[in-house]
Amino acid sequence: MPAFVAPVAAASLSSKFAAAAPYIAAASAVVSGAAAIQQGRQAKATGRAQAQAFEQQGVRDRQIAEQEEDDFRRRVRRLQSTSTARLGGSGITGAGSPLLVAEDLAAEAELQAQRIRTGGLTEEARASQNAAFARFGGDASGRAGFVRAGGQLLSGLGQVDFGGGKPKAPAGPRNPSNPRR
């Protein structure tokens, strides 16, 4: 190939790229916007999945506490039965001090059973709250993706000059000492 053909071919190729540049920039802005929307959708889906996991954990925590409460009440009933049988076998009547001790033991046992139940309900409420936060964060990220997409699209298209002139450079920060800027 002669030496003068290469510069001519390069100039021809350069002018073709220059003509296609606005369309490439516009396509890039559209792709960036679509990617931002997809990121937002993914973040929203992730937030929803986390929320569902938190809710399931909360239900499981409550169920575990209910089972622990039942187990505790069963153990206390066995202890009370054993204690009553021993008192009866020893010939001591259930009146007076032994009765007061048994009542006190029953009241303490009930208080402990209620604490177990309350602990499970507290864990369930905490998990529900975390689920709400995760859901809210996912929804906010989804909305932010659309806003980000719009901004990227407008910014990208603002840089494109479809009239054949030079693309506009983005404005820099204002300089108070230079009124033209």
Backbone as ProteinMPNN parsed JSONL, in Angstrom:
{"seq_chain_A": "MPAFVAPVAAASLSSKFAAAAPYIAAASAVVSGAAAIQQGRQAKATGRAQAQAFEQQGVRDRQIAEQEEDDFRRRVRRLQSTSTARLGGSGITGAGSPLLVAEDLAAEAELQAQRIRTGGLTEEARASQNAAFARFGGDASGRAGFVRAGGQLLSGLGQVDFGGGKPKAPAGPRNPSNPRR", "coords_chain_A": {"N_chain_A": [[0.856, -1.165, 0.0], [0.642, 2.205, -0.88], [2.367, 4.975, 0.663], [0.909, 7.357, 0.921], [-1.724, 6.543, 1.05], [-2.392, 5.501, 3.543], [-2.607, 7.771, 5.426], [-4.839, 8.996, 4.258], [-6.795, 6.985, 4.448], [-6.903, 6.744, 7.22], [-7.843, 9.283, 7.91], [-10.343, 9.185, 6.686], [-11.519, 7.129, 8.154], [-11.457, 8.301, 10.67], [-13.234, 10.444, 10.319], [-15.581, 9.026, 9.981], [-15.908, 7.856, 12.494], [-16.18, 10.188, 13.954], [-18.606, 11.112, 12.97], [-20.259, 9.143, 13.93], [-20.034, 9.412, 16.642], [-21.919, 11.011, 18.248], [-24.119, 9.293, 18.293], [-23.088, 7.019, 19.434], [-22.47, 8.042, 21.961], [-25.063, 8.674, 22.841], [-26.192, 6.121, 22.879], [-24.591, 5.004, 24.844], [-25.397, 6.499, 27.071], [-28.032, 5.613, 27.299], [-27.633, 2.877, 27.844], [-26.233, 3.088, 30.262], [-28.254, 4.21, 31.825], [-30.157, 2.14, 31.759], [-28.713, 0.178, 33.091], [-28.527, 1.323, 35.639], [-31.212, 1.277, 36.39], [-31.613, -1.493, 36.491], [-29.83, -2.161, 38.544], [-31.108, -0.89, 40.661], [-33.506, -2.347, 40.739], [-32.496, -4.85, 41.42], [-31.43, -4.309, 43.948], [-33.78, -3.707, 45.286], [-35.094, -6.183, 45.149], [-33.304, -7.691, 46.658], [-33.585, -6.448, 49.159], [-36.247, -7.133, 49.715], [-36.01, -9.926, 49.875], [-34.32, -10.149, 52.086], [-36.006, -9.065, 54.003], [-38.025, -10.997, 54.067], [-36.549, -13.156, 55.058], [-35.893, -12.171, 57.608], [-38.473, -12.013, 58.72], [-39.233, -14.72, 58.735], [-37.3, -15.695, 60.505], [-38.08, -14.367, 62.814], [-40.604, -15.518, 63.333], [-39.761, -18.118, 63.782], [-38.151, -17.752, 66.083], [-40.141, -17.019, 67.936], [-41.638, -19.401, 67.974], [-39.745, -21.179, 69.027], [-39.43, -20.061, 71.579], [-42.016, -20.49, 72.576], [-42.014, -23.285, 72.707], [-39.937, -23.674, 74.561], [-41.121, -22.482, 76.771], [-43.296, -24.231, 77.201], [-41.841, -26.591, 77.785], [-40.537, -25.772, 80.128], [-42.742, -25.33, 81.861], [-43.698, -27.958, 82.019], [-41.525, -29.243, 83.341], [-41.636, -27.895, 85.8], [-44.17, -28.697, 86.732], [-43.659, -31.423, 87.123], [-41.72, -31.267, 89.168], [-43.282, -30.059, 91.165], [-45.191, -32.061, 91.571], [-43.566, -34.143, 92.488], [-42.612, -32.974, 94.835], [-45.007, -32.633, 96.288], [-45.753, -35.303, 96.612], [-43.646, -36.254, 98.222], [-44.012, -34.697, 100.496], [-46.496, -35.674, 101.335], [-45.817, -38.354, 101.805], [-44.153, -38.129, 103.968], [-45.756, -37.478, 105.999], [-46.384, -34.906, 106.571], [-48.699, -32.283, 106.59], [-50.342, -30.405, 103.974], [-50.846, -27.833, 104.766], [-50.263, -24.486, 106.066], [-46.85, -23.507, 106.418], [-45.628, -25.279, 104.399], [-47.586, -25.09, 102.385], [-47.498, -22.367, 101.741], [-44.909, -22.198, 100.706], [-45.163, -23.819, 98.446], [-47.039, -22.343, 96.982], [-45.564, -20.014, 96.541], [-43.481, -21.046, 95.006], [-44.951, -21.826, 92.737], [-45.839, -19.329, 91.823], [-43.398, -18.094, 91.168], [-42.54, -19.832, 89.184], [-44.489, -19.395, 87.214], [-43.972, -16.72, 86.617], [-41.39, -16.956, 85.51], [-41.988, -18.533, 83.26], [-43.563, -16.745, 81.816], [-41.634, -14.822, 81.273], [-39.991, -16.218, 79.511], [-41.754, -16.531, 77.35], [-42.202, -13.816, 76.705], [-39.624, -13.1, 75.932], [-39.381, -14.489, 73.498], [-41.427, -13.252, 72.006], [-40.409, -10.688, 71.937], [-38.091, -11.073, 70.398], [-39.315, -11.818, 68.011], [-40.655, -9.432, 67.372], [-38.461, -7.729, 67.042], [-37.237, -8.907, 64.819], [-39.268, -8.49, 62.943], [-39.218, -5.735, 62.789], [-36.638, -5.351, 61.723], [-37.133, -6.548, 59.28], [-38.941, -4.738, 58.167], [-37.269, -2.5, 57.915], [-35.395, -3.51, 56.069], [-37.046, -3.964, 53.877], [-37.914, -1.344, 53.356], [-35.444, -0.129, 52.751], [-34.759, -1.548, 50.432], [-36.857, -0.784, 48.734], [-36.375, 1.965, 48.585], [-33.886, 1.929, 47.343], [-34.623, 0.889, 44.893], [-36.215, 2.985, 43.874], [-34.248, 4.944, 43.797], [-32.6, 3.926, 41.827], [-34.068, 4.406, 39.478], [-34.094, 7.191, 39.514], [-31.36, 7.722, 39.351], [-30.882, 6.576, 36.859], [-32.351, 8.302, 35.188], [-30.914, 10.673, 35.616], [-28.376, 9.944, 34.617], [-29.009, 9.444, 31.975], [-29.973, 11.96, 31.086], [-27.689, 13.505, 31.586], [-25.783, 12.246, 29.94], [-26.965, 12.553, 27.376], [-27.002, 15.286, 27.286], [-24.417, 15.933, 26.741], [-24.11, 15.348, 24.118], [-23.917, 16.476, 20.785], [-26.016, 16.8, 18.334], [-26.126, 18.38, 16.169], [-23.857, 18.615, 14.652], [-21.904, 20.256, 15.583], [-19.383, 21.066, 18.069], [-19.282, 18.984, 20.952], [-20.708, 20.076, 24.027], [-18.817, 21.135, 26.78], [-18.867, 20.014, 30.166], [-20.075, 22.23, 32.692], [-17.962, 23.745, 35.029], [-17.205, 24.278, 38.553], [-18.504, 27.297, 39.98], [-16.604, 30.246, 39.985], [-16.137, 32.725, 42.23], [-14.463, 34.932, 41.961], [-14.176, 35.279, 39.265], [-16.405, 36.555, 37.201], [-17.415, 35.576, 34.787], [-17.58, 32.888, 34.871]], "CA_chain_A": [[0.0, 0.0, 0.0], [1.472, 3.409, -0.93], [2.456, 5.729, 1.915], [-0.095, 8.42, 0.993], [-3.049, 5.949, 1.242], [-2.631, 5.311, 4.976], [-3.193, 8.958, 6.057], [-6.174, 9.239, 3.707], [-7.681, 5.982, 5.047], [-7.054, 7.104, 8.628], [-8.702, 10.467, 7.958], [-11.687, 8.731, 6.346], [-11.991, 6.37, 9.31], [-11.645, 9.261, 11.748], [-14.464, 11.199, 10.074], [-16.71, 8.12, 10.211], [-16.077, 7.769, 13.948], [-16.681, 11.484, 14.404], [-20.024, 11.169, 12.624], [-20.988, 8.179, 14.763], [-19.813, 9.716, 18.059], [-23.129, 11.387, 18.996], [-24.996, 8.128, 18.458], [-22.415, 6.153, 20.416], [-22.659, 8.682, 23.27], [-26.476, 8.506, 23.209], [-26.379, 4.709, 23.241], [-23.916, 4.806, 26.13], [-26.271, 7.074, 28.104], [-29.187, 4.71, 27.451], [-27.155, 1.661, 28.504], [-25.962, 3.445, 31.659], [-29.553, 4.357, 32.487], [-30.748, 0.804, 31.933], [-27.947, -0.509, 34.143], [-28.925, 1.905, 36.924], [-32.541, 0.733, 36.708], [-31.433, -2.901, 36.865], [-29.221, -2.179, 39.879], [-32.172, -0.538, 41.603], [-34.421, -3.496, 40.854], [-31.79, -5.909, 42.153], [-31.364, -3.89, 45.357], [-35.136, -3.85, 45.833], [-35.331, -7.625, 45.332], [-32.469, -8.118, 47.785], [-34.244, -5.952, 50.371], [-37.442, -7.956, 49.95], [-35.565, -11.257, 50.315], [-33.845, -9.999, 53.463], [-37.189, -8.866, 54.841], [-38.674, -12.297, 54.228], [-35.706, -13.96, 55.95], [-36.078, -11.651, 58.966], [-39.802, -12.411, 59.193], [-39.192, -16.157, 59.031], [-36.514, -15.871, 61.722], [-38.913, -13.909, 63.929], [-41.602, -16.56, 63.609], [-39.027, -19.268, 64.367], [-37.771, -17.373, 67.453], [-41.349, -17.112, 68.772], [-41.967, -20.822, 68.123], [-38.763, -21.762, 69.955], [-39.777, -19.587, 72.927], [-43.223, -21.206, 73.003], [-41.615, -24.647, 73.076], [-39.178, -23.582, 75.81], [-42.101, -22.204, 77.82], [-43.999, -25.495, 77.468], [-40.894, -27.495, 78.453], [-40.335, -25.266, 81.486], [-43.957, -25.616, 82.647], [-43.719, -29.403, 82.25], [-40.531, -29.548, 84.39], [-42.139, -27.363, 87.068], [-45.26, -29.583, 87.188], [-43.033, -32.645, 87.662], [-41.123, -30.93, 90.471], [-44.366, -29.85, 92.132], [-45.781, -33.37, 91.872], [-42.604, -34.858, 93.317], [-42.594, -32.321, 96.144], [-46.27, -32.951, 96.964], [-45.693, -36.723, 97.002], [-42.708, -36.39, 99.352], [-44.656, -34.142, 101.685], [-47.531, -36.631, 101.751], [-45.16, -39.566, 102.307], [-43.49, -37.864, 105.244], [-46.781, -37.26, 107.005], [-46.606, -33.476, 106.786], [-49.893, -31.817, 105.872], [-50.064, -29.334, 102.998], [-51.295, -26.542, 105.285], [-49.237, -23.691, 106.743], [-45.616, -23.151, 105.711], [-45.448, -26.012, 103.143], [-48.511, -24.558, 101.397], [-46.977, -21.067, 101.312], [-43.733, -22.463, 99.874], [-45.656, -24.334, 97.164], [-47.646, -21.224, 96.266], [-44.478, -19.132, 96.129], [-42.808, -21.737, 93.91], [-45.833, -21.765, 91.571], [-45.829, -17.952, 91.329], [-42.085, -17.898, 90.529], [-42.523, -20.623, 87.95], [-45.33, -18.694, 86.247], [-43.23, -15.523, 86.21], [-40.315, -17.392, 84.614], [-42.613, -18.977, 82.004], [-43.963, -15.547, 81.088], [-40.399, -14.196, 80.774], [-39.575, -16.988, 78.327], [-42.673, -16.164, 76.273], [-41.932, -12.423, 76.347], [-38.365, -13.081, 75.185], [-39.676, -14.919, 72.129], [-42.212, -12.208, 71.341], [-39.487, -9.573, 71.692], [-37.254, -11.454, 69.246], [-40.158, -11.756, 66.822], [-40.878, -8.018, 67.057], [-37.187, -7.196, 66.54], [-37.063, -9.418, 63.457], [-40.254, -7.8, 62.096], [-38.705, -4.379, 62.585], [-35.535, -5.477, 60.766], [-37.744, -6.836, 57.98], [-39.488, -3.478, 57.651], [-36.127, -1.678, 57.49], [-34.832, -4.099, 54.843], [-38.009, -3.714, 52.795], [-37.855, 0.092, 53.064], [-34.174, 0.124, 52.077], [-34.85, -2.087, 49.082], [-37.757, 0.069, 47.95], [-35.669, 3.231, 48.344], [-32.845, 1.663, 46.342], [-35.316, 0.744, 43.612], [-36.559, 4.335, 43.393], [-32.985, 5.64, 43.504], [-32.121, 3.421, 40.538], [-34.761, 5.132, 38.418], [-33.615, 8.575, 39.535], [-29.983, 7.671, 38.841], [-30.988, 6.317, 35.412], [-32.765, 9.549, 34.542], [-29.79, 11.605, 35.665], [-27.331, 9.507, 33.691], [-29.524, 9.618, 30.614], [-29.966, 13.392, 30.774], [-26.302, 13.962, 31.561], [-25.148, 11.724, 28.734], [-27.542, 13.172, 26.189], [-26.628, 16.694, 27.316], [-23.066, 16.052, 26.197], [-24.136, 15.004, 22.699], [-24.327, 17.537, 19.874], [-26.508, 16.16, 17.122], [-26.117, 19.353, 15.082], [-22.595, 18.585, 13.942], [-20.927, 21.113, 16.25], [-18.561, 20.461, 19.114], [-20.059, 18.723, 22.175], [-20.541, 21.05, 25.088], [-18.081, 20.651, 27.955], [-19.658, 20.243, 31.38], [-19.712, 23.432, 33.426], [-17.23, 23.501, 36.277], [-17.745, 25.041, 39.688], [-18.455, 28.753, 39.821], [-15.497, 30.927, 40.639], [-16.658, 34.055, 42.555], [-13.555, 36.009, 41.516], [-14.319, 35.396, 37.818], [-17.866, 36.61, 36.976], [-17.817, 34.884, 33.56], [-17.671, 31.447, 35.134]], "C_chain_A": [[0.906, 1.232, 0.0], [1.354, 4.197, 0.368], [1.373, 6.787, 2.027], [-1.499, 7.868, 1.254], [-3.375, 5.825, 2.735], [-3.181, 6.563, 5.642], [-4.599, 9.245, 5.551], [-7.18, 8.263, 4.32], [-7.932, 6.308, 6.514], [-7.972, 8.305, 8.772], [-10.145, 10.082, 7.662], [-12.314, 7.986, 7.519], [-12.301, 7.304, 10.475], [-12.933, 10.05, 11.548], [-15.696, 10.328, 10.273], [-16.982, 7.967, 11.705], [-16.639, 9.069, 14.494], [-18.17, 11.602, 14.112], [-20.85, 10.253, 13.516], [-20.919, 8.527, 16.249], [-21.079, 10.135, 18.797], [-24.045, 10.191, 19.259], [-24.399, 7.141, 19.473], [-22.606, 6.722, 21.816], [-24.096, 8.518, 23.747], [-26.743, 7.07, 23.641], [-25.739, 4.415, 24.587], [-24.778, 5.341, 27.278], [-27.463, 6.163, 28.368], [-28.773, 3.444, 28.195], [-26.86, 1.937, 29.978], [-27.26, 3.586, 32.446], [-30.208, 3.015, 32.752], [-30.028, 0.031, 33.023], [-28.326, 0.022, 35.52], [-30.291, 1.389, 37.349], [-32.418, -0.715, 37.173], [-30.805, -3.023, 38.249], [-30.274, -1.865, 40.943], [-33.144, -1.684, 41.816], [-33.777, -4.623, 41.663], [-31.714, -5.569, 43.641], [-32.738, -4.031, 46.018], [-35.438, -5.325, 46.098], [-34.523, -8.163, 46.51], [-33.099, -7.683, 49.108], [-35.475, -6.769, 50.72], [-37.068, -9.358, 50.448], [-35.06, -11.208, 51.745], [-35.031, -9.84, 54.413], [-37.891, -10.196, 55.098], [-37.872, -13.189, 55.173], [-35.85, -13.491, 57.391], [-37.427, -12.083, 59.533], [-39.838, -13.889, 59.563], [-38.411, -16.422, 60.313], [-37.323, -15.451, 62.946], [-39.957, -14.942, 64.318], [-40.929, -17.755, 64.29], [-38.611, -18.965, 65.804], [-38.965, -17.48, 68.396], [-41.718, -18.571, 69.017], [-41.018, -21.511, 69.107], [-39.089, -21.349, 71.381], [-41.035, -20.28, 73.451], [-42.886, -22.625, 73.453], [-40.837, -24.648, 74.384], [-40.105, -23.309, 76.989], [-42.847, -23.488, 78.202], [-43.094, -26.477, 78.224], [-40.675, -27.07, 79.906], [-41.537, -25.581, 82.361], [-44.055, -27.11, 82.973], [-42.741, -29.794, 83.37], [-41.021, -29.083, 85.754], [-43.259, -28.247, 87.607], [-44.702, -30.871, 87.781], [-42.427, -32.396, 89.038], [-42.203, -30.74, 91.539], [-45.011, -31.178, 92.531], [-44.872, -34.167, 92.791], [-42.591, -34.288, 94.732], [-43.848, -32.649, 96.945], [-46.264, -34.404, 97.445], [-44.774, -36.922, 98.192], [-43.322, -35.845, 100.637], [-45.703, -35.119, 102.227], [-46.922, -37.882, 102.349], [-44.518, -39.353, 103.652], [-44.503, -37.597, 106.353], [-47.043, -35.794, 107.287], [-47.839, -33.075, 105.978], [-49.513, -30.658, 104.96], [-50.504, -27.979, 103.482], [-50.12, -25.808, 105.913], [-48.055, -23.396, 105.839], [-45.41, -23.948, 104.426], [-46.37, -25.498, 102.028], [-48.013, -23.216, 100.864], [-45.754, -21.234, 100.403], [-44.174, -22.94, 98.483], [-46.286, -23.221, 96.338], [-46.575, -20.274, 95.726], [-43.727, -19.737, 94.935], [-43.645, -21.657, 92.625], [-45.836, -20.358, 90.963], [-44.508, -17.649, 90.607], [-42.004, -18.63, 89.193], [-43.343, -19.93, 86.864], [-44.619, -17.446, 85.725], [-42.118, -15.888, 85.223], [-40.868, -17.841, 83.266], [-43.032, -17.774, 81.162], [-42.74, -14.796, 80.538], [-39.897, -14.916, 79.518], [-40.441, -16.597, 77.128], [-42.39, -14.746, 75.782], [-40.63, -12.303, 75.552], [-38.581, -13.482, 73.73], [-40.457, -13.873, 71.352], [-41.346, -10.991, 71.026], [-38.595, -9.861, 70.492], [-38.059, -11.391, 67.947], [-40.397, -10.307, 66.404], [-39.607, -7.384, 66.485], [-36.961, -7.65, 65.09], [-38.044, -8.743, 62.496], [-39.802, -6.378, 61.793], [-37.544, -4.395, 61.579], [-36.069, -5.755, 59.359], [-38.294, -5.56, 57.352], [-38.368, -2.567, 57.162], [-35.535, -2.201, 56.183], [-35.749, -3.828, 53.651], [-37.964, -2.242, 52.37], [-36.569, 0.429, 52.305], [-34.18, -0.384, 50.647], [-35.73, -1.232, 48.191], [-37.079, 1.399, 47.606], [-34.582, 3.046, 47.287], [-33.459, 1.492, 44.953], [-35.685, 2.095, 43.029], [-35.297, 5.1, 43.008], [-32.41, 5.178, 42.168], [-32.775, 4.146, 39.376], [-34.288, 6.586, 38.347], [-32.203, 8.65, 38.943], [-29.992, 7.452, 37.317], [-31.379, 7.586, 34.671], [-31.636, 10.561, 34.509], [-28.69, 11.227, 34.691], [-27.768, 9.709, 32.246], [-29.481, 11.092, 30.218], [-28.543, 13.938, 30.677], [-25.601, 13.507, 30.285], [-25.659, 12.383, 27.473], [-27.22, 14.665, 26.126], [-25.242, 16.933, 26.733], [-23.023, 15.831, 24.684], [-24.61, 16.202, 21.893], [-24.739, 16.877, 18.563], [-26.491, 17.11, 15.93], [-24.803, 19.407, 14.337], [-21.548, 19.487, 14.565], [-20.151, 20.347, 17.289], [-19.423, 20.167, 20.331], [-19.708, 19.726, 23.257], [-19.795, 20.429, 26.264], [-18.924, 20.912, 29.187], [-19.158, 21.481, 32.105], [-19.017, 23.048, 34.723], [-17.839, 24.304, 37.406], [-17.599, 26.542, 39.436], [-17.297, 29.323, 40.612], [-15.965, 32.345, 40.944], [-15.744, 35.181, 42.079], [-13.62, 36.211, 40.013], [-15.81, 35.385, 37.482], [-18.318, 35.886, 35.721], [-18.046, 33.403, 33.816], [-18.744, 31.167, 36.12]], "O_chain_A": [[1.843, 1.303, 0.795], [0.356, 4.092, 1.081], [0.948, 7.095, 3.14], [-2.388, 8.628, 1.639], [-4.521, 6.028, 3.136], [-4.159, 6.451, 6.381], [-5.458, 9.686, 6.315], [-8.29, 8.659, 4.673], [-9.055, 6.162, 6.998], [-8.804, 8.335, 9.679], [-11.069, 10.585, 8.303], [-13.486, 8.183, 7.839], [-13.292, 7.118, 11.181], [-13.654, 10.3, 12.514], [-16.744, 10.824, 10.688], [-18.135, 7.95, 12.135], [-17.479, 9.057, 15.393], [-18.918, 12.139, 14.929], [-22.005, 10.55, 13.821], [-21.686, 7.976, 17.039], [-21.303, 9.646, 19.904], [-24.666, 10.093, 20.317], [-25.116, 6.519, 20.256], [-22.875, 5.975, 22.757], [-24.329, 8.253, 24.927], [-27.428, 6.825, 24.634], [-26.289, 3.655, 25.383], [-24.876, 4.711, 28.331], [-27.858, 5.963, 29.517], [-29.491, 2.988, 29.085], [-27.192, 1.127, 30.843], [-27.356, 3.139, 33.589], [-30.747, 2.777, 33.833], [-30.658, -0.693, 33.793], [-28.434, -0.752, 36.471], [-30.511, 1.096, 38.525], [-33.057, -1.111, 38.148], [-31.196, -3.883, 39.038], [-30.316, -2.503, 41.995], [-33.556, -1.958, 42.943], [-34.432, -5.265, 42.484], [-31.91, -6.437, 44.492], [-32.835, -4.43, 47.179], [-35.976, -5.673, 47.15], [-35.01, -8.999, 47.271], [-33.14, -8.456, 50.064], [-35.718, -7.065, 51.89], [-37.726, -9.907, 51.332], [-35.333, -12.112, 52.534], [-35.047, -10.42, 55.499], [-38.301, -10.48, 56.224], [-38.45, -13.899, 55.997], [-35.922, -14.314, 58.304], [-37.515, -12.474, 60.697], [-40.408, -14.263, 60.587], [-38.802, -17.267, 61.117], [-37.26, -16.1, 63.99], [-40.167, -15.206, 65.502], [-41.459, -18.324, 65.245], [-38.71, -19.841, 66.664], [-38.833, -17.968, 69.519], [-42.07, -18.942, 70.137], [-41.446, -22.328, 69.922], [-39.036, -22.172, 72.295], [-41.114, -20.619, 74.632], [-43.409, -23.106, 74.458], [-41.046, -25.519, 75.228], [-39.9, -23.841, 78.08], [-43.008, -23.79, 79.384], [-43.527, -27.116, 79.183], [-40.634, -27.911, 80.804], [-41.374, -26.051, 83.487], [-44.449, -27.481, 84.079], [-43.088, -30.585, 84.246], [-40.846, -29.784, 86.751], [-43.303, -28.524, 88.806], [-45.191, -31.359, 88.799], [-42.593, -33.198, 89.957], [-42.058, -31.201, 92.671], [-45.337, -31.387, 93.699], [-45.331, -34.789, 93.75], [-42.563, -35.036, 95.709], [-43.768, -32.913, 98.144], [-46.714, -34.698, 98.552], [-45.101, -37.696, 99.092], [-43.184, -36.43, 101.711], [-45.779, -35.355, 103.433], [-47.461, -38.423, 103.315], [-44.351, -40.307, 104.412], [-44.132, -37.502, 107.523], [-47.849, -35.471, 108.159], [-47.998, -33.48, 104.827], [-48.485, -30.01, 105.158], [-50.541, -27.038, 102.69], [-49.106, -26.418, 106.254], [-48.216, -23.08, 104.66], [-45.04, -23.347, 103.418], [-45.979, -25.473, 100.861], [-48.096, -22.958, 99.663], [-45.591, -20.487, 99.438], [-43.622, -22.511, 97.47], [-46.088, -23.162, 95.124], [-46.671, -19.792, 94.597], [-43.383, -19.037, 93.983], [-43.097, -21.443, 91.543], [-45.836, -20.206, 89.742], [-44.51, -17.016, 89.551], [-41.473, -18.113, 88.211], [-42.922, -19.889, 85.708], [-44.664, -17.154, 84.53], [-41.93, -15.205, 84.216], [-40.267, -17.554, 82.231], [-42.876, -17.781, 79.941], [-42.808, -14.204, 79.461], [-39.431, -14.276, 78.576], [-39.931, -16.363, 76.032], [-42.343, -14.504, 74.576], [-40.538, -11.509, 74.616], [-38.012, -12.867, 72.828], [-40.182, -13.632, 70.177], [-41.516, -10.344, 69.992], [-38.37, -8.982, 69.66], [-37.548, -10.964, 66.911], [-40.347, -9.988, 65.216], [-39.677, -6.59, 65.547], [-36.543, -6.86, 64.244], [-37.686, -8.454, 61.354], [-39.98, -5.881, 60.681], [-37.481, -3.548, 60.689], [-35.525, -5.261, 58.372], [-38.133, -5.329, 56.153], [-38.497, -1.931, 56.116], [-35.211, -1.418, 55.291], [-35.285, -3.506, 52.557], [-37.973, -1.932, 51.179], [-36.599, 1.183, 51.332], [-33.663, 0.279, 49.748], [-35.396, -0.981, 47.033], [-37.192, 1.894, 46.484], [-34.385, 3.913, 46.435], [-32.872, 1.91, 43.955], [-35.497, 2.335, 41.836], [-35.281, 5.82, 42.009], [-31.794, 5.97, 41.455], [-32.109, 4.468, 38.392], [-34.106, 7.139, 37.263], [-31.9, 9.531, 38.138], [-29.213, 8.064, 36.587], [-30.795, 7.906, 33.636], [-31.422, 11.23, 33.498], [-28.132, 12.091, 34.014], [-26.967, 10.104, 31.398], [-29.005, 11.432, 29.134], [-28.235, 14.736, 29.792], [-24.91, 14.29, 29.633], [-24.875, 12.737, 26.592], [-27.171, 15.246, 25.042], [-24.942, 18.038, 26.28], [-22.005, 16.1, 24.046], [-25.58, 16.866, 22.26], [-23.891, 16.449, 17.78], [-26.803, 16.707, 14.81], [-24.673, 20.226, 13.428], [-20.402, 19.487, 14.118], [-20.249, 19.123, 17.38], [-20.229, 21.014, 20.72], [-18.564, 20.163, 23.381], [-20.115, 19.32, 26.691], [-19.624, 21.922, 29.255], [-17.957, 21.75, 32.129], [-19.446, 22.13, 35.422], [-18.879, 24.94, 37.232], [-16.672, 26.982, 38.756], [-17.046, 28.936, 41.753], [-16.176, 33.119, 40.01], [-16.223, 36.285, 41.82], [-13.154, 37.24, 39.525], [-16.426, 34.32, 37.476], [-19.508, 35.598, 35.589], [-18.678, 32.739, 32.994], [-18.974, 30.009, 36.47]]}, "name": "protein", "num_of_chains": 1, "seq": "MPAFVAPVAAASLSSKFAAAAPYIAAASAVVSGAAAIQQGRQAKATGRAQAQAFEQQGVRDRQIAEQEEDDFRRRVRRLQSTSTARLGGSGITGAGSPLLVAEDLAAEAELQAQRIRTGGLTEEARASQNAAFARFGGDASGRAGFVRAGGQLLSGLGQVDFGGGKPKAPAGPRNPSNPRR"}
